[in-house]
Amino acid sequence: MSEQELQQRIRMELALGPVRLWRNNVGALRDQRGRLVSYGLCPGSSDLIGLRRLRVTPEHLGQELAVFCALEIKSQRGRPTTEQQRFLALVQAMGGLAGVIRSAEEARSLLQLD
């Protein structure tokens, strides 16, 4: 299965419930005037980004908060770039859910949906 097919499958399977994921294309193109226009969240940002609703502990009075999620989708042989690894590490260090994903099952596990 290609990375694109896997991304679509994960988005479709997790479309309902406590998770919302969006495709994040990253790159740059030249506009009609020849200016370079960058797009995407930032260099190295993950293929799928989104939010995971979590109910916090009693000291937070039962509030529900959204936790940032970053899923870097790779085929069985694919490897993340250094920039992608840095982005995932940053999201994790800030308390988000982030990782390299090779299957819908891995996505469910990372997003704590099991």
C-alpha positions in Angstrom: 0.0 0.0 0.0 1.4 3.4 -0.9 1.9 6.2 1.7 -0.9 8.2 0.1 -3.3 5.2 0.2 -2.4 4.6 3.9 -3.0 8.3 4.7 -6.4 8.2 3.2 -7.3 4.9 5.0 -6.2 6.3 8.3 -8.2 9.5 7.8 -11.3 7.6 6.8 -11.1 5.0 9.7 -10.5 7.7 12.3 -13.0 10.3 11.0 -15.5 9.8 13.8 -14.9 9.9 17.5 -12.3 11.9 19.5 -9.8 12.5 16.7 -9.8 15.0 13.8 -6.9 14.7 11.3 -6.1 16.9 8.3 -3.7 16.3 5.4 -0.7 18.6 5.6 1.1 19.1 2.3 4.5 20.8 2.7 6.6 22.3 -0.1 7.1 25.4 -2.3 6.1 26.5 -5.7 6.8 29.6 -7.8 3.9 31.9 -8.4 3.1 33.7 -11.7 5.6 36.4 -10.9 8.3 33.9 -10.1 8.2 34.3 -6.3 8.7 31.3 -4.2 5.6 30.5 -2.2 5.9 28.0 0.7 2.9 26.0 1.9 2.2 23.6 4.7 2.6 24.0 8.5 6.4 24.2 8.5 9.4 22.3 7.0 9.4 18.7 8.4 5.8 18.9 9.6 3.9 15.6 9.5 1.6 14.3 6.8 -1.4 14.2 9.0 -1.9 16.7 11.8 -4.9 17.2 14.0 -6.4 17.1 17.4 -7.2 14.3 19.9 -9.9 15.1 22.5 -8.9 14.0 26.0 -10.7 14.2 29.3 -8.2 15.5 31.9 -7.8 14.4 35.5 -10.0 15.6 38.4 -7.8 18.5 39.3 -8.8 20.1 36.0 -12.5 19.8 36.9 -13.3 17.3 34.1 -12.5 19.7 31.3 -11.9 18.3 27.8 -8.9 19.5 26.1 -7.5 19.0 22.5 -4.1 17.5 22.2 -2.1 18.3 19.1 -1.4 15.2 17.0 1.2 14.6 14.2 1.4 11.4 12.2 4.2 10.9 9.8 3.0 8.3 7.4 5.6 5.9 5.9 5.5 2.7 3.9 7.1 -0.3 5.4 10.5 0.7 4.0 10.1 4.5 4.3 12.2 6.5 6.7 11.5 10.0 8.1 13.9 12.8 7.2 15.9 14.6 9.9 13.5 17.5 9.7 10.5 15.2 10.2 12.2 13.5 13.2 12.9 16.9 14.7 9.2 18.0 14.2 7.9 14.7 15.9 10.3 15.2 18.8 9.2 18.8 19.3 5.5 17.8 19.3 6.2 15.0 21.8 8.3 17.3 24.0 5.4 19.8 24.1 3.0 17.1 25.3 1.5 16.2 21.9 1.0 12.8 20.3 3.4 12.2 17.5 5.1 9.3 15.7 6.0 7.5 12.5 3.0 5.5 11.4 3.0 2.4 9.1 -0.6 1.1 9.6 -4.0 2.1 10.7 -3.4 0.0 13.8 -0.3 2.0 14.7 -2.3 5.2 14.3 -5.0 3.9 16.7 -2.3 2.9 19.2 -0.5 6.3 19.0 -3.7 8.2 19.4 -4.7 6.0 22.4 -7.9 4.7 20.7 -7.5 1.1 21.7 
